[in-house]
Amino acid sequence: MKKIVSVLMAIILLMSIAGCSSPKKETAKQVKSESKERVVATTVAVTEIMDALEVDLVGVPTSSKTLPKRYKGLPEVGNPMSPDMEKVKSLKPSEVLSVTTLEYELKPVFDGVGMKANFLDLTSLKNMQSSISDLGKKYGREKQAEAVVTKLDKKVASIQKEVKGKKEPTVLILLGVPGSYLVATEHSYIGDLVKQLGGKNIVQGEQVEYLASNTEYLKKADPDIILRAAHGMPDEVVKMFDKEFKTNDIWKHFAAVKKNRVYDLEERLFGTTGNLAAIEALDELKKMMYP
């Protein structure tokens, strides 16, 4: 079972964190950093954070998503799951930035070629804020970091005030890729967003972010709401979920299905790691949890 979950997670991360990365013709020419720091960001979320901190980069991930204008024309270093080490090394980075979700797979690779990599913890809002503050101190961008962190704090406080006193819904979060899906726990990023809004994840007592699905167990928990996150190929995954919910008889017995409380999450807002779209994501999630 653990092997199955590991394989599925690898597929999900490859699709979602990479931002549906696809090879692009290299038209950019390398630009020199204005400071002694030569930083390479290997995920879209990290790239957007560095832009908010107004930190220059010398390399960015390959992605079909639009990256910040600040980094237009920079060399691309491949997808987050398997960066092109030769390309990264050629940029002579003082630091390479990735995420803790990929640390187990990538740290040995970076160590093997003698490159320093820093893995940012974006598994929750608080962890993301802490990582942003640390980067602000490291690169002399304390003011910018404080602005980002404060904005997130204010949003969380405001939205929690809005939902205070309301019945806390129980929630099931499904994370899908074409052909299969996992159950997200409260330790996943989306699980943390649900928790911030007062929701209770039906999967309790686990330490991992994702688990293999057991529909019989899920039915016994009978959540008020079902959230379906589609990553990598959202259109295909939504179709897969629709087919699963129509052909697998057990789903029609869920209260959430009977009451039309099943929601497909927009990939742009609800990734497998934290990102700066968190404020908009919280607003959208509030509408689903407290209609």
One Martini backbone bead per residue (centre of mass of N, CA, C, O) as a GRO file, in nm:
protein
  291
    1MET     BB    1   0.059   0.062  -0.022
    2LYS     BB    2   0.299   0.259   0.008
    3LYS     BB    3   0.394   0.226  -0.284
    4ILE     BB    4   0.144   0.340  -0.419
    5VAL     BB    5   0.151   0.619  -0.288
    6SER     BB    6   0.434   0.698  -0.392
    7VAL     BB    7   0.369   0.686  -0.693
    8LEU     BB    8   0.135   0.889  -0.693
    9MET     BB    9   0.294   1.127  -0.574
   10ALA     BB   10   0.498   1.152  -0.803
   11ILE     BB   11   0.290   1.223  -1.019
   12ILE     BB   12   0.164   1.470  -0.886
   13LEU     BB   13   0.422   1.640  -0.854
   14LEU     BB   14   0.503   1.647  -1.151
   15MET     BB   15   0.239   1.801  -1.238
   16SER     BB   16   0.191   2.037  -1.022
   17ILE     BB   17   0.466   2.174  -0.943
   18ALA     BB   18   0.548   2.216  -1.250
   19GLY     BB   19   0.309   2.336  -1.408
   20CYS     BB   20   0.295   2.165  -1.653
   21SER     BB   21   0.553   2.096  -1.776
   22SER     BB   22   0.735   2.205  -2.074
   23PRO     BB   23   0.912   2.215  -2.333
   24LYS     BB   24   1.140   2.479  -2.429
   25LYS     BB   25   1.274   2.702  -2.614
   26GLU     BB   26   1.587   2.847  -2.591
   27THR     BB   27   1.591   3.217  -2.583
   28ALA     BB   28   1.747   3.282  -2.347
   29LYS     BB   29   1.968   3.488  -2.170
   30GLN     BB   30   2.200   3.533  -1.956
   31VAL     BB   31   2.198   3.704  -1.650
   32LYS     BB   32   2.327   3.922  -1.429
   33SER     BB   33   2.371   3.961  -1.114
   34GLU     BB   34   2.371   4.234  -0.886
   35SER     BB   35   2.467   4.022  -0.693
   36LYS     BB   36   2.636   3.766  -0.531
   37GLU     BB   37   2.380   3.628  -0.566
   38ARG     BB   38   2.283   3.292  -0.702
   39VAL     BB   39   1.955   3.214  -0.779
   40VAL     BB   40   1.760   2.908  -0.791
   41ALA     BB   41   1.438   2.827  -0.904
   42THR     BB   42   1.230   2.511  -0.915
   43THR     BB   43   0.951   2.657  -0.857
   44VAL     BB   44   0.675   2.846  -0.887
   45ALA     BB   45   0.622   2.926  -0.593
   46VAL     BB   46   0.910   3.026  -0.537
   47THR     BB   47   0.923   3.237  -0.760
   48GLU     BB   48   0.687   3.413  -0.648
   49ILE     BB   49   0.819   3.475  -0.377
   50MET     BB   50   1.075   3.618  -0.486
   51ASP     BB   51   0.917   3.842  -0.622
   52ALA     BB   52   0.785   3.958  -0.361
   53LEU     BB   53   1.093   4.013  -0.250
   54GLU     BB   54   1.279   4.124  -0.480
   55VAL     BB   55   1.445   3.879  -0.606
   56ASP     BB   56   1.693   3.775  -0.786
   57LEU     BB   57   1.760   3.560  -1.062
   58VAL     BB   58   1.920   3.288  -1.276
   59GLY     BB   59   1.678   3.072  -1.239
   60VAL     BB   60   1.405   2.868  -1.376
   61PRO     BB   61   1.138   2.697  -1.428
   62THR     BB   62   0.973   2.476  -1.622
   63SER     BB   63   0.666   2.624  -1.762
   64SER     BB   64   0.327   2.689  -1.858
   65LYS     BB   65   0.337   2.900  -1.667
   66THR     BB   66   0.330   3.224  -1.564
   67LEU     BB   67   0.586   3.420  -1.495
   68PRO     BB   68   0.737   3.663  -1.369
   69LYS     BB   69   0.860   3.943  -1.527
   70ARG     BB   70   1.136   3.964  -1.382
   71TYR     BB   71   1.214   3.661  -1.531
   72LYS     BB   72   1.244   3.734  -1.811
   73GLY     BB   73   1.481   3.535  -1.994
   74LEU     BB   74   1.554   3.309  -1.826
   75PRO     BB   75   1.680   3.029  -1.748
   76GLU     BB   76   1.590   2.692  -1.776
   77VAL     BB   77   1.583   2.387  -1.539
   78GLY     BB   78   1.324   2.244  -1.533
   79ASN     BB   79   1.163   2.031  -1.349
   80PRO     BB   80   1.121   1.986  -1.008
   81MET     BB   81   1.170   1.666  -0.997
   82SER     BB   82   1.403   1.706  -1.255
   83PRO     BB   83   1.650   1.876  -1.278
   84ASP     BB   84   1.896   2.021  -1.470
   85MET     BB   85   2.209   1.992  -1.353
   86GLU     BB   86   2.378   2.120  -1.575
   87LYS     BB   87   2.224   2.383  -1.590
   88VAL     BB   88   2.247   2.467  -1.298
   89LYS     BB   89   2.560   2.458  -1.277
   90SER     BB   90   2.613   2.673  -1.509
   91LEU     BB   91   2.499   2.914  -1.310
   92LYS     BB   92   2.648   2.929  -1.043
   93PRO     BB   93   2.514   2.878  -0.767
   94SER     BB   94   2.458   2.970  -0.427
   95GLU     BB   95   2.147   2.878  -0.465
   96VAL     BB   96   1.887   2.631  -0.425
   97LEU     BB   97   1.528   2.617  -0.472
   98SER     BB   98   1.288   2.429  -0.296
   99VAL     BB   99   1.096   2.159  -0.151
  100THR     BB  100   1.021   1.935   0.100
  101THR     BB  101   0.856   1.735  -0.079
  102LEU     BB  102   1.153   1.686  -0.248
  103GLU     BB  103   1.397   1.616  -0.061
  104TYR     BB  104   1.436   1.308  -0.070
  105GLU     BB  105   1.505   1.307  -0.384
  106LEU     BB  106   1.710   1.575  -0.419
  107LYS     BB  107   1.943   1.598  -0.214
  108PRO     BB  108   2.137   1.377  -0.325
  109VAL     BB  109   2.172   1.514  -0.599
  110PHE     BB  110   2.296   1.782  -0.506
  111ASP     BB  111   2.523   1.662  -0.337
  112GLY     BB  112   2.657   1.500  -0.576
  113VAL     BB  113   2.727   1.802  -0.725
  114GLY     BB  114   2.786   2.032  -0.505
  115MET     BB  115   2.502   2.163  -0.420
  116LYS     BB  116   2.311   2.413  -0.276
  117ALA     BB  117   2.010   2.333  -0.096
  118ASN     BB  118   1.682   2.474  -0.032
  119PHE     BB  119   1.401   2.362   0.162
  120LEU     BB  120   1.084   2.465   0.152
  121ASP     BB  121   0.809   2.507   0.375
  122LEU     BB  122   0.469   2.455   0.212
  123THR     BB  123   0.245   2.278   0.393
  124SER     BB  124   0.166   2.563   0.518
  125LEU     BB  125   0.103   2.873   0.611
  126LYS     BB  126   0.306   2.898   0.846
  127ASN     BB  127   0.547   2.773   0.698
  128MET     BB  128   0.551   2.977   0.468
  129GLN     BB  129   0.593   3.229   0.641
  130SER     BB  130   0.860   3.136   0.764
  131SER     BB  131   1.013   3.112   0.495
  132ILE     BB  132   0.978   3.408   0.412
  133SER     BB  133   1.124   3.533   0.655
  134ASP     BB  134   1.395   3.392   0.609
  135LEU     BB  135   1.446   3.514   0.328
  136GLY     BB  136   1.437   3.809   0.412
  137LYS     BB  137   1.689   3.795   0.593
  138LYS     BB  138   1.894   3.672   0.390
  139TYR     BB  139   1.816   3.914   0.150
  140GLY     BB  140   1.721   4.192   0.267
  141ARG     BB  141   1.368   4.149   0.284
  142GLU     BB  142   1.193   4.221   0.542
  143LYS     BB  143   0.971   4.411   0.441
  144GLN     BB  144   0.847   4.224   0.226
  145ALA     BB  145   0.792   3.983   0.412
  146GLU     BB  146   0.607   4.127   0.614
  147ALA     BB  147   0.386   4.198   0.410
  148VAL     BB  148   0.305   3.910   0.336
  149VAL     BB  149   0.250   3.796   0.621
  150THR     BB  150   0.042   4.010   0.712
  151LYS     BB  151  -0.167   3.961   0.490
  152LEU     BB  152  -0.226   3.668   0.577
  153ASP     BB  153  -0.305   3.720   0.870
  154LYS     BB  154  -0.547   3.906   0.810
  155LYS     BB  155  -0.710   3.704   0.648
  156VAL     BB  156  -0.741   3.483   0.859
  157ALA     BB  157  -0.874   3.658   1.079
  158SER     BB  158  -1.116   3.753   0.909
  159ILE     BB  159  -1.233   3.469   0.824
  160GLN     BB  160  -1.262   3.356   1.115
  161LYS     BB  161  -1.467   3.569   1.205
  162GLU     BB  162  -1.691   3.496   0.996
  163VAL     BB  163  -1.711   3.172   1.101
  164LYS     BB  164  -1.778   3.219   1.377
  165GLY     BB  165  -2.022   2.989   1.515
  166LYS     BB  166  -2.025   2.791   1.301
  167LYS     BB  167  -2.069   2.503   1.163
  168GLU     BB  168  -1.850   2.242   1.147
  169PRO     BB  169  -1.733   2.087   0.883
  170THR     BB  170  -1.697   1.794   0.718
  171VAL     BB  171  -1.399   1.670   0.533
  172LEU     BB  172  -1.318   1.564   0.199
  173ILE     BB  173  -1.001   1.503   0.032
  174LEU     BB  174  -0.923   1.485  -0.312
  175LEU     BB  175  -0.635   1.363  -0.503
  176GLY     BB  176  -0.587   1.388  -0.856
  177VAL     BB  177  -0.521   1.167  -1.126
  178PRO     BB  178  -0.512   1.000  -1.393
  179GLY     BB  179  -0.686   0.705  -1.263
  180SER     BB  180  -0.647   0.849  -0.970
  181TYR     BB  181  -0.644   0.869  -0.595
  182LEU     BB  182  -0.625   1.063  -0.296
  183VAL     BB  183  -0.605   1.133   0.051
  184ALA     BB  184  -0.623   1.424   0.235
  185THR     BB  185  -0.486   1.557   0.501
  186GLU     BB  186  -0.418   1.797   0.749
  187HIS     BB  187  -0.102   1.798   0.637
  188SER     BB  188  -0.190   1.931   0.404
  189TYR     BB  189  -0.245   2.215   0.244
  190ILE     BB  190  -0.552   2.190   0.205
  191GLY     BB  191  -0.600   2.090   0.493
  192ASP     BB  192  -0.510   2.357   0.624
  193LEU     BB  193  -0.725   2.541   0.504
  194VAL     BB  194  -0.963   2.397   0.633
  195LYS     BB  195  -0.866   2.442   0.925
  196GLN     BB  196  -0.866   2.757   0.919
  197LEU     BB  197  -1.199   2.734   0.863
  198GLY     BB  198  -1.305   2.492   1.073
  199GLY     BB  199  -1.256   2.228   0.955
  200LYS     BB  200  -1.303   1.862   0.945
  201ASN     BB  201  -1.112   1.607   0.895
  202ILE     BB  202  -1.185   1.268   0.856
  203VAL     BB  203  -0.873   1.243   0.879
  204GLN     BB  204  -0.721   1.106   1.165
  205GLY     BB  205  -0.394   1.049   1.309
  206GLU     BB  206  -0.205   1.141   1.087
  207GLN     BB  207   0.134   1.223   0.942
  208VAL     BB  208   0.057   1.239   0.661
  209GLU     BB  209  -0.066   1.381   0.362
  210TYR     BB  210  -0.126   1.091   0.221
  211LEU     BB  211  -0.376   0.848   0.112
  212ALA     BB  212  -0.523   0.579   0.046
  213SER     BB  213  -0.822   0.471  -0.064
  214ASN     BB  214  -1.131   0.404   0.148
  215THR     BB  215  -1.460   0.399   0.091
  216GLU     BB  216  -1.575   0.260   0.341
  217TYR     BB  217  -1.453   0.454   0.547
  218LEU     BB  218  -1.563   0.718   0.424
  219LYS     BB  219  -1.864   0.646   0.458
  220LYS     BB  220  -1.866   0.633   0.768
  221ALA     BB  221  -1.790   0.940   0.794
  222ASP     BB  222  -1.968   1.119   0.624
  223PRO     BB  223  -1.931   1.395   0.481
  224ASP     BB  224  -2.040   1.715   0.409
  225ILE     BB  225  -1.775   1.743   0.227
  226ILE     BB  226  -1.634   1.741  -0.112
  227LEU     BB  227  -1.301   1.764  -0.230
  228ARG     BB  228  -1.164   1.817  -0.567
  229ALA     BB  229  -0.837   1.769  -0.676
  230ALA     BB  230  -0.690   1.881  -0.988
  231HIS     BB  231  -0.387   1.765  -1.139
  232GLY     BB  232  -0.210   1.858  -1.438
  233MET     BB  233  -0.510   1.733  -1.565
  234PRO     BB  234  -0.799   1.864  -1.491
  235ASP     BB  235  -1.000   1.765  -1.706
  236GLU     BB  236  -0.942   1.461  -1.675
  237VAL     BB  237  -0.993   1.440  -1.368
  238VAL     BB  238  -1.286   1.530  -1.365
  239LYS     BB  239  -1.383   1.297  -1.542
  240MET     BB  240  -1.289   1.076  -1.352
  241PHE     BB  241  -1.461   1.160  -1.112
  242ASP     BB  242  -1.737   1.148  -1.250
  243LYS     BB  243  -1.721   0.847  -1.316
  244GLU     BB  244  -1.677   0.740  -1.029
  245PHE     BB  245  -1.948   0.867  -0.908
  246LYS     BB  246  -2.137   0.703  -1.115
  247THR     BB  247  -2.016   0.391  -1.102
  248ASN     BB  248  -1.977   0.408  -0.794
  249ASP     BB  249  -2.222   0.330  -0.574
  250ILE     BB  250  -2.120   0.450  -0.294
  251TRP     BB  251  -2.142   0.764  -0.346
  252LYS     BB  252  -2.464   0.795  -0.332
  253HIS     BB  253  -2.449   0.765   0.000
  254PHE     BB  254  -2.347   1.039   0.030
  255ALA     BB  255  -2.438   1.335   0.161
  256ALA     BB  256  -2.277   1.526  -0.029
  257VAL     BB  257  -2.409   1.415  -0.288
  258LYS     BB  258  -2.712   1.456  -0.219
  259LYS     BB  259  -2.642   1.785  -0.150
  260ASN     BB  260  -2.430   1.911  -0.344
  261ARG     BB  261  -2.115   1.894  -0.179
  262VAL     BB  262  -1.936   1.894  -0.451
  263TYR     BB  263  -1.595   2.010  -0.520
  264ASP     BB  264  -1.398   2.171  -0.759
  265LEU     BB  265  -1.070   2.260  -0.767
  266GLU     BB  266  -0.859   2.504  -0.848
  267GLU     BB  267  -0.539   2.470  -0.942
  268ARG     BB  268  -0.428   2.764  -0.905
  269LEU     BB  269  -0.512   2.758  -0.583
  270PHE     BB  270  -0.479   2.422  -0.538
  271GLY     BB  271  -0.207   2.291  -0.430
  272THR     BB  272   0.050   2.088  -0.286
  273THR     BB  273   0.152   2.375  -0.224
  274GLY     BB  274   0.220   2.660  -0.118
  275ASN     BB  275   0.094   2.997  -0.203
  276LEU     BB  276   0.002   3.332  -0.305
  277ALA     BB  277  -0.313   3.224  -0.347
  278ALA     BB  278  -0.437   3.189  -0.057
  279ILE     BB  279  -0.644   3.416  -0.032
  280GLU     BB  280  -0.830   3.320  -0.263
  281ALA     BB  281  -0.868   3.032  -0.157
  282LEU     BB  282  -1.016   3.106   0.106
  283ASP     BB  283  -1.260   3.239  -0.027
  284GLU     BB  284  -1.355   2.989  -0.188
  285LEU     BB  285  -1.376   2.791   0.055
  286LYS     BB  286  -1.590   2.943   0.216
  287LYS     BB  287  -1.823   2.905   0.011
  288MET     BB  288  -1.826   2.590   0.040
  289MET     BB  289  -1.846   2.563   0.364
  290TYR     BB  290  -2.035   2.856   0.375
  291PRO     BB  291  -2.323   2.909   0.193
   0.00000   0.00000   0.00000
